[in-house]
């Protein structure tokens, strides 16, 4: 299995993976309407390209020609010495295989090389991924409710890890 930095042309793979992974990850947390709204807004190619152009680094995991997951991060987020993990998603069949940890290691290595001191992320308060992050030494530092349009919100924890 290899993890590599995605090119702008590979953002279509990120979109396809999101549309496969998100219904499994969020079906118990979000309504179908909110799930579709978020996918259409966050994973439209134009949105992904804007994130890419804004400096988000996308990673893809691939094994034998099959893509298994993706991550995205931003070094020096908000002009701080902190890296934000914006996305980390793996196919349901690959959960528990260590792929999420591999993505985190890649992001942490990039953050350290950029002399960043912390890694932080947002996670839905009801997402089981929160336990994964706690096992990776992330701690909840903030409770955050973010309006995302169409009367929807993201009800998140901000979690952080010292590097």
N, C-alpha and C positions, 0 to 999 in steps of 0.2 A: 504494500500500500504506500502510495506517495501523496504528500501534501505539497501543493505548488501554488504560487501566486497566480491568480487568474488575470487574464488579459481582458480588455474592454469587450472584445469579441466573445468571450466566454460568459458574459453576464447572462446570456440566454440559458445557460446551464444552471446558474444560480436561480433564475426564475422558475425553471422546470422543477428543480429540487424543492424550492419553497412550496410550490403548488402541490407537491407530493407529500411533503413532511408536515406542513402546517395543519391540515385537517386532523391528523393523528395527534399532534402536539396540543392543539387548542380546542378540540371538539367538546370537551367537558367543561371548558372555561368560558368560551365565547359563543354567541349565537351564530348561526350560519350566515346571517346577514352581516354581522360585524366581521367575521372571518373573511368573507368575500370582499368587503370594503377595504380591509387592511391589506389583503393580498394585492388587490387592484391598485392601491395607492403606494404601498411600500415596495412592491416588486414589479411594477411596470418597468419596461426597459428604460424609459426616459428617467424614471426615478433612480434606478440602479446606476445609470450613466451619470446622473447628477452627483450621487454619492461617490462614485469612482473619481469624478473630476474634482470633488471637494477633498480628496486625499484619503478616502477609505480604501484600505487594502483588503481585497477579497482573496480568500484561500479556498482551494478545492481539494477534496480527497478523492483519489482515483485508484482503482484496483482492476487490473486486466480490462481496461477500457470502459469500466463502469464507474460513474461518479456516485459517491456514497454520502457526501455531505459538504457543507460550506461554512465558512466563518468570515467575518468582516471586522476590521478594527481600525482605529484612528489613533496615531501617535500624537503626543502633545495636544491632547484634546482641550479645546477652549483655552489655548495658549498656556497650558499648565505642563507640568512634568508627569502627567498621568496619561495612560493609554485607556481608551474606551473600547471595550469589546461590544460591538453593535449587534453582531449576529453569531450564533453558533448552533447549527442544526445538522443532525445526522439522520439518515433513514432509520425508521423504527427497527428494522432487522439488524442494524449495526449497533444499537444501543447496548451498552454493557461490554463492548469489545475493546474499549480503550481509545476509540477514535476521538471522542470528546477531549480526553486528556492530551492526545497528540496535538489537536488543534490548539489547546491552551498552551502547551509547551512552545509551539511555534510563535504564538502571539507574545508570550512572556519573553522569549529570546529576542524578538524584534524590539520589544519595549526596553529591555535592558540595553541593547545595542544603541538605542536612542537616548540612553541615560534617563529613562522614565523611572519613577520611583514607585508607582502604584498602577494597578490594573483595576478598572471598575466596569460595571455593567448594570443594566436594568433587567429585572426579571419579574414577570407577573406574579403577584402575591399568591396565586393559587396554582402555579406551575410546579410540577414535580421536579423540574430541573433545578429548583432552588436547593434541594438536598445535594445534588451533584456539586453545585458551587460551594456549598458549605464544606463538603469533603475535600475540596481543593483549597481550603483555607480562606475563602471569602467570608466576609462578615457584613451583615446588614448595617448600613450607616444612615439610611434615609428612607422615608416613606414618601412616595411621589404619585400624584394623580395628574395625568397629562391628557388634556382634551386633544382629540385627533380629528375632529370634524364629524359632521352628520350626527351630532349628539352622542358620540362614542367617546370613551375615555380609555386610557391605559392605567390600570391600578397596579403600580409596581413597587418593588423594593429596589433601592440602589444598593448594590453589594460591592465591596472593595477588598482588595488584597494588596498587602505591601510586598514589593518585589525585593 
